[in-house]
């Protein structure tokens, strides 16, 4: 994901098999949780690296745990 996402990246991400998120857990994709959740529910793999594995409690419970099987 780039700083200008999702404007330019949504079509690319909709075709992805896996998405790697290497970023701050909240600022880089804030407001896009529903979009990412829709992709995860379609079977797109989610990989979180570095600080991306430290979401807020609310985001972690609602999105991260189901995505990573925790």
C-alpha positions as CSV (number, residue, x, y, z in Angstrom):
1,X,0.0,0.0,0.0
2,X,1.2,3.5,-0.8
3,X,0.4,6.8,0.8
4,X,-2.1,7.7,-1.9
5,X,-4.1,4.5,-1.5
6,X,-6.9,3.6,-1.9
7,X,-7.4,6.0,-4.8
8,X,-5.0,4.3,-7.1
9,X,-4.6,0.9,-5.6
10,X,-8.2,-0.4,-5.1
11,X,-8.4,-2.0,-8.6
12,X,-5.1,-3.6,-8.1
13,X,-6.0,-4.9,-4.6
14,X,-9.3,-6.3,-5.9
15,X,-7.3,-8.6,-8.2
16,X,-4.7,-9.6,-5.6
17,X,-4.3,-13.1,-4.1
18,X,-2.4,-11.7,-1.1
19,X,-1.9,-8.3,0.4
20,X,1.2,-7.5,2.5
21,X,0.8,-4.6,5.0
22,X,4.1,-3.2,6.2
23,X,3.0,0.0,8.0
24,X,1.7,1.6,11.1
25,X,-1.3,-0.4,12.1
26,X,-3.7,2.5,12.0
27,X,-2.7,5.6,10.0
28,X,-1.9,4.1,6.6
29,X,-5.2,2.4,6.0
30,X,-7.5,4.1,8.5
31,X,-11.0,4.3,7.0
32,X,-10.4,1.4,4.7
33,X,-11.2,-1.5,7.1
34,X,-14.5,-2.4,5.5
35,X,-12.8,-2.6,2.0
36,X,-10.0,-4.8,3.4
37,X,-12.5,-6.9,5.2
38,X,-14.4,-7.5,2.0
39,X,-11.3,-8.7,0.3
40,X,-10.4,-11.0,3.3
41,X,-13.9,-12.5,3.2
42,X,-13.4,-13.2,-0.5
43,X,-10.3,-15.2,0.4
44,X,-7.6,-12.7,-0.2
45,X,-4.6,-13.5,2.1
46,X,-3.5,-10.8,4.6
47,X,0.1,-10.6,5.8
48,X,1.0,-8.0,8.5
49,X,4.6,-7.0,9.1
50,X,6.4,-4.9,11.7
51,X,4.1,-2.3,13.4
52,X,1.2,-3.4,11.3
53,X,0.6,-6.2,13.8
54,X,-0.3,-3.6,16.5
55,X,-3.8,-2.3,15.8
56,X,-6.0,-0.7,18.3
57,X,-8.0,-3.1,20.5
58,X,-11.2,-2.3,18.6
59,X,-9.7,-2.8,15.1
60,X,-7.9,-5.9,16.3
61,X,-11.0,-7.5,17.7
62,X,-13.2,-6.7,14.7
63,X,-10.8,-7.2,11.8
64,X,-7.4,-8.6,12.6
65,X,-8.4,-11.6,14.7
66,X,-10.8,-13.0,12.1
67,X,-8.3,-12.3,9.3
68,X,-5.4,-14.1,10.9
69,X,-7.3,-16.8,12.7
70,X,-6.5,-15.6,16.2
